[in-house]
Amino acid sequence: MMGSILSKGYSQQKSDWLSSILNEKGSPQLKEILSKQDDYRVQVIYTKIDRDKKNKPHFISYKLNPVDRYFYPASTVKLPTALIALERLNRIDVKGLDKYSSMITDSGFTNQLRVSQDLSAENKKPSVAHYLKKIFIVSDNDAYNRLYEFDGQQFLNERLWELGFKETRITHRFQYPMTEEENRHTNPIRFYDGDHLIYEQKGEYSKAKFNYPDSILIGEKHMDNDDRLWNGPMDFSHKNSFPLAEQQDMLRRVLFPESVPRNKRFNLKDDDYAFLYKYMSMHPAESDYPKYDLKEFFESYAKFFFYRSGKQKKPDYIKIFNKAGWSHGFLTDNAYIVDLKNNVEFMVSATIYVNSDGVINDNKYEYEEIGYPFFKEVGEILYHYELDRTRSQVANLIRFK
């Protein structure tokens, strides 16, 4: 539940204010979605931020619907995987090892991939830093897999639980099917400075104990990995889980680490924070390495709120620090939105399920028709509310420029 994860200084508002403003300002399509919340499995958390005279942020959270209902988190799990990769580097603390060191992935168990080069990098070598760039700019699946392997399934999950993210579980790679046992095994990895070996990490086996629910059945039919159609829903009980409240709390700890106790902060360096802020808000056209085909990876490719619908461009004074995900008919975005011209800031996280034919894994979903317009409209309603509301103190947002 939301109350169990939100940290000190985070006030939760339980009124129906959020539902009221979305229904009052919303289009007929948005109102229909809100009237069929069980069909669309809609969840929204909006967090108002007010600054005091010392520019310290204070948070009030409003929610739409119970925010503990399962949804498939898709690529949103790349945020914790990326943060724990930086933490693990900092814990290793070997001289010469950092996120820019060349990272060579070997194999030590069935179905594991070897990776020794990355042609999209300036030096043609993979690294934690380069994988992080690809995760935040275009939500790259291969980059996530490599960092999942570096983290190790057990360290990744147990560290998140230690930080208080009790309902989060990250159990599998993306894009190619692996058994639960194969996902518990992660690859041996070596880090180099040129030809000099800096650090070697052996392959690991996870003994993490997951409290899987008995079943999470979604859909009416589903396709398996061999494109065979099966009657009956898909069971998500052993798949990744990342509740919306924990998503927003995690993003807040990254952007406002001083707002939580030290023992609840990620073990990151100042340079890590600067790196994250840069690439979490970057769009593909701003990247030279990797260099992206802008027809496929357009400016708003991974920015659902406001801009993804219609592939719109955003003004330079708007910055969005986020991690979105989309798969199996679920769309989710977890964002901190900043207007540097008007000194406006707020957090909003939302998820929606758009799968009218009820078939999971057939890649026939209403993302364009219903999903992305939903994020656009919710974001715009909250943004215009933020533009109009009175603040006792003007926010100083220079750290996010």
CORGI-V723532 format. One record per backbone hydrogen bond with DSSP energy under -0.5 kcal/mol. NH is the residue of the N-H (numbers start at 1). CO is the residue of the C=O. If there is no record, write none. Layout:
NH_CO + NH_CO
This chain:
4_1 + 5_1 + 5_2 + 6_2 + 10_7 + 11_9 + 11_59 + 13_11 + 13_61 + 14_12 + 20_16 + 21_17 + 22_18 + 23_19 + 24_20 + 25_21 + 26_22 + 31_27 + 32_28 + 33_29 + 34_30 + 35_31 + 36_32 + 36_33 + 37_34 + 40_36 + 41_37 + 42_37 + 43_351 + 44_64 + 45_349 + 46_62 + 47_347 + 48_46 + 48_60 + 49_345 + 50_58 + 52_56 + 55_52 + 58_50 + 59_9 + 60_48 + 61_11 + 62_46 + 63_13 + 64_44 + 65_63 + 69_66 + 73_71 + 76_73 + 77_74 + 78_75 + 79_76 + 80_76 + 81_77 + 82_78 + 83_79 + 84_80 + 85_81 + 86_82 + 87_83 + 88_84 + 89_85 + 90_86 + 91_87 + 92_88 + 93_89 + 97_94 + 98_96 + 101_98 + 102_192 + 103_126 + 104_102 + 104_190 + 105_103 + 105_115 + 106_104 + 106_188 + 112_109 + 115_105 + 118_124 + 121_118 + 124_121 + 129_99 + 131_127 + 132_128 + 133_129 + 134_130 + 135_131 + 136_132 + 137_133 + 138_134 + 139_135 + 140_134 + 144_140 + 145_141 + 146_142 + 147_143 + 148_144 + 149_145 + 150_146 + 151_147 + 152_148 + 156_152 + 157_153 + 158_154 + 159_155 + 160_156 + 161_157 + 162_158 + 163_159 + 164_161 + 165_160 + 166_164 + 168_165 + 169_241 + 176_174 + 183_179 + 184_180 + 185_181 + 186_204 + 189_201 + 190_104 + 191_199 + 192_102 + 193_196 + 194_192 + 196_193 + 197_195 + 198_191 + 199_191 + 201_189 + 202_200 + 204_186 + 206_184 + 210_208 + 212_210 + 218_216 + 218_234 + 220_358 + 221_358 + 222_230 + 223_360 + 224_228 + 227_224 + 230_222 + 232_220 + 234_218 + 236_216 + 236_234 + 239_236 + 241_169 + 245_67 + 247_243 + 248_244 + 249_245 + 250_246 + 251_247 + 252_248 + 253_249 + 254_250 + 255_251 + 256_252 + 259_256 + 260_257 + 264_261 + 265_262 + 268_266 + 273_269 + 274_270 + 275_271 + 276_272 + 277_273 + 278_274 + 279_275 + 280_276 + 281_277 + 286_283 + 287_284 + 292_290 + 294_292 + 296_293 + 297_293 + 298_296 + 301_298 + 303_300 + 304_302 + 306_375 + 307_305 + 308_303 + 308_304 + 309_304 + 311_308 + 312_307 + 318_315 + 319_317 + 319_338 + 321_319 + 321_336 + 322_280 + 322_320 + 323_334 + 325_332 + 327_330 + 330_327 + 331_352 + 332_325 + 333_350 + 334_323 + 335_348 + 336_321 + 337_346 + 338_319 + 339_344 + 340_317 + 340_338 + 343_339 + 344_339 + 346_337 + 347_47 + 348_335 + 349_45 + 350_333 + 351_43 + 352_331 + 353_40 + 354_329 + 354_352 + 355_353 + 358_355 + 360_221 + 360_358 + 362_359 + 365_363 + 366_354 + 367_365 + 370_366 + 371_366 + 372_367 + 374_370 + 375_371 + 376_372 + 377_373 + 378_374 + 379_375 + 380_376 + 381_377 + 382_378 + 383_379 + 384_380 + 385_381 + 386_382 + 387_383 + 388_384 + 389_385 + 395_343 + 397_395 + 400_397 + 401_398
